[in-house]
Amino acid sequence: MTPRETFHIEILGSEDEGEDRIRQRLSIRASGAESATERALLMFARARAPQRSGGPAEAVRVIDGAGTEVFHRTRFDESA
């Protein structure tokens, strides 16, 4: 059995929103940071679609169980 770690994915709004910039937060169990990053990118793509209220998401980040940011991408970064 593959060991699984806890990761937290956060979808962020614009910096103008101040401290309450986190629009969505999801905690997942994944086999590694790569799996969590793939899931985060899927969530980010959906969050950037036109919304009924508010603007599109500005960034996504993945935080490991220890609280260390292991991935961050903004809408201005090139897609890989």
VENLIN-V665060 format. One line per field, one symbol per residue. ss: DSSP state (2 for helix, 1 for strand, 0 for the rest). burial: I if it has 9 or more other C-alpha atoms within 8 Angstrom, else O. Layout:
BEGIN
ss: ???
burial: ???
END
This chain:
BEGIN
ss: 00001111111100222222011111111100222222222222222000000000001111110000111111000000
burial: OOOOIIIIIIIIIOOOOOOOIIIOIOOIOIIOIOIIIOOIIOIIOOIIOOOOOOOIIIIIIIIIIOOOIIOIOOOOOOOO
END
